[in-house]
Amino acid sequence: MTTPPRDAKIPDLVSLQEAADMLGISKQAAHKRAERGQLLGARVGSAWVFRRALVEAAVASGKDG
């Protein structure tokens, strides 16, 4: 296994529950929006993760991702 360089940028990620809390919606609603592509994220195994900056931008614009 290789180690990433020290200066490699790893985005600040949030869980499905954290994204839902930030958006003021339920976890189930966030999951549905992620499945539909309305909330941009990625699956890691069975879990969804989202870039904090994208969720914060969605909150600021009144959108969900």
Backbone torsions as a table, in degrees:
resi	resn	phi	psi	omega
1	MET	NA	135.5	179.8
2	THR	-97.0	152.1	178.6
3	THR	-99.3	132.1	179.3
4	PRO	-66.0	152.0	177.3
5	PRO	-58.2	151.9	-178.1
6	ARG	-59.5	-30.7	-177.5
7	ASP	-90.3	4.0	178.6
8	ALA	-63.1	134.2	-179.0
9	LYS	-93.0	120.6	175.7
10	ILE	-107.6	122.4	-177.4
11	PRO	-64.1	148.0	177.1
12	ASP	-74.4	114.5	-174.9
13	LEU	-105.7	150.9	175.4
14	VAL	-126.6	154.7	179.5
15	SER	-78.8	173.2	176.5
16	LEU	-59.4	-45.2	179.9
17	GLN	-63.8	-42.4	179.1
18	GLU	-64.0	-41.6	178.2
19	ALA	-63.4	-43.3	178.5
20	ALA	-60.5	-44.7	179.2
21	ASP	-61.5	-43.2	-179.9
22	MET	-62.9	-36.9	-178.2
23	LEU	-84.6	-12.7	-179.0
24	GLY	74.3	31.6	178.6
25	ILE	-125.9	168.7	179.6
26	SER	-74.9	160.9	177.0
27	LYS	-60.9	-39.2	179.9
28	GLN	-64.5	-41.6	178.7
29	ALA	-64.9	-40.8	178.3
30	ALA	-64.0	-40.5	178.8
31	HIS	-61.8	-45.8	179.2
32	LYS	-60.5	-42.9	-179.4
33	ARG	-66.8	-37.0	177.1
34	ALA	-65.9	-44.6	178.8
35	GLU	-60.6	-35.8	-179.4
36	ARG	-82.4	-8.3	-177.6
37	GLY	83.0	11.4	179.2
38	GLN	-85.2	-16.6	176.3
39	LEU	-126.4	111.6	-172.2
40	LEU	-74.5	122.6	179.7
41	GLY	-161.5	-172.8	179.4
42	ALA	-140.8	150.6	176.0
43	ARG	-91.8	133.8	173.3
44	VAL	-120.9	101.2	-170.8
45	GLY	67.0	-123.2	178.9
46	SER	-99.3	0.4	-176.7
47	ALA	-101.1	146.4	173.4
48	TRP	-93.8	142.6	172.2
49	VAL	-132.5	151.6	-176.2
50	PHE	-136.4	145.5	174.7
51	ARG	-72.5	126.4	-178.3
52	ARG	-54.7	-42.6	-177.7
53	ALA	-61.2	-37.6	179.2
54	LEU	-70.4	-38.8	178.0
55	VAL	-67.1	-42.5	178.1
56	GLU	-62.2	-38.4	177.8
57	ALA	-65.7	-38.6	177.8
58	ALA	-64.7	-40.4	177.9
59	VAL	-62.6	-46.1	-177.8
60	ALA	-64.0	-34.3	-178.0
61	SER	-91.8	-6.4	-179.0
62	GLY	79.8	15.1	179.1
63	LYS	-112.5	175.0	-176.6
64	ASP	-109.1	24.8	175.3
65	GLY	124.5	NA	NA
